[in-house]
Amino acid sequence: MTQNTELIVLHTTKFGENSLVVHTLSKDYGRRSFLVKGAGKKSMMSLFLPLNVLEADILETNKSTLFTARNLTAKHPLLGIRNNMFKNSMTMFMSEVLYRVVKDGAYEQGLFEWCEKDILLLDAIQTDFSNFHIRFLLELTVALGFSPESQDVMPFVGEHYPVVEKFMTLPFADSMLIPLNGAARNEIAEEILRYIEYHTESSVNVNSLKVLRELFA
């Protein structure tokens, strides 16, 4: 049986000589990994950059829970992201958070659509996006069903509570203009990750946050 679906790339793992296991957030399967044969070719590697949105045919089989994805194409060019080092680094961070927070096999209603919307927003925004990953983390808590009030995150964010409250109450455009230095921005991101850890009862060790520390210092 073959089904057409859409996939958001979160992570890849090499499989054999010339194939990949692509860990995705999919529209129809939720958090799911797929085997892509021949994906080791240089001509295909650009398809699997973090947070690329792909269209694919999924070959389902009773012999394995690892289905095969074929005929992959990019749904959006994302030139606004791929031509910007800072945005590329944000997609690395965002994809790693999703990869570690959303459990394999989980299906959260509306999560794919929210992620695709946020990816396209990051792609389109021209300036003032240094706070984007903070807003992403807070909106992720809502997408995952926590729907926190500002008081709920207070124990985790400490002295940054007034700023975090602004992120949770201001419109998106205004939240991008909240003045923060690199150190405060990184501390807030780490604190919100601790809040997410608490609610998912799992460790979220996001290595790519180190890259954002350096770029947005």
Long-range contacts (C-beta under 8 A, 24 or more apart in sequence): 1-59, 1-60, 2-57, 2-58, 2-59, 2-60, 3-28, 3-57, 3-58, 3-60, 4-55, 4-56, 4-57, 4-58, 5-29, 5-55, 5-56, 5-58, 6-53, 6-54, 6-55, 6-56, 6-75, 6-112, 6-116, 7-34, 7-53, 7-54, 7-55, 7-56, 7-69, 7-72, 8-51, 8-52, 8-53, 8-54, 8-95, 8-98, 8-112, 8-115, 8-116, 8-119, 9-47, 9-48, 9-49, 9-50, 9-51, 9-52, 9-53, 9-54, 9-95, 10-50, 10-51, 10-95, 10-96, 10-98, 10-99, 11-50, 11-95, 11-96, 11-99, 12-39, 12-48, 14-40, 20-48, 21-66, 22-48, 22-69, 23-99, 23-104, 24-54, 25-98, 25-102, 25-111, 25-112, 25-115, 26-112, 27-112, 27-113, 28-58, 29-58, 29-107, 30-105, 30-106, 30-107, 30-108, 30-111, 30-112, 31-102, 31-103, 31-104, 31-105, 31-106, 31-107, 32-67, 32-104, 32-105, 33-66, 33-104, 34-58, 34-66, 34-67, 34-68, 34-69, 35-66, 35-67, 35-68, 35-69, 36-68, 36-69, 36-70, 36-72, 37-68, 37-70, 44-72, 47-72, 47-73, 47-74, 49-82, 49-88, 49-91, 50-88, 50-91, 50-92, 50-94, 50-95, 50-96, 51-78, 51-81, 51-91, 51-94, 51-95, 51-115, 51-119, 52-78, 53-78, 53-116, 53-119, 76-119, 76-120, 76-123, 78-119, 78-123, 79-123, 80-122, 80-123, 80-124, 80-125, 81-119, 81-122, 81-123, 85-215, 86-129, 86-130, 86-215, 86-216, 87-122, 87-123, 87-129, 89-208, 89-211, 89-212, 89-215, 90-122, 90-129, 90-132, 90-133, 90-212, 91-119, 91-122, 92-208, 92-211, 93-133, 93-206, 93-208, 93-209, 93-211, 93-212, 94-118, 94-133, 94-136, 96-206, 96-207, 96-208, 97-136, 97-137, 97-140, 97-193, 97-196, 97-204, 97-206, 98-140, 100-202, 100-204, 100-205, 100-206, 101-140, 101-144, 101-196, 101-200, 101-202, 101-204, 102-144, 103-202, 108-143, 108-144, 108-145, 110-143, 111-143, 111-144, 114-139, 114-143, 115-143, 121-172, 125-176, 128-176, 128-177, 129-176, 130-176, 130-180, 130-185, 130-216, 131-167, 131-175, 131-176, 131-178, 131-180, 131-185, 132-176, 133-189, 133-212, 134-167, 134-185, 134-188, 134-189, 134-192, 135-167, 135-172, 135-175, 135-176, 137-189, 137-192, 137-193, 137-196, 138-164, 138-167, 138-168, 138-192, 140-196, 141-192, 141-195, 141-196, 141-199, 144-196, 144-199, 144-200, 146-199, 148-195, 152-195, 153-191, 153-192, 153-195, 156-191, 156-192, 156-194, 156-195, 156-198, 157-188, 157-191, 157-192, 157-195, 158-191, 160-184, 160-187, 160-188, 160-191, 163-188, 164-188, 164-191, 164-192, 182-213, 182-216, 182-217, 183-217, 185-216, 186-212, 186-213, 186-216
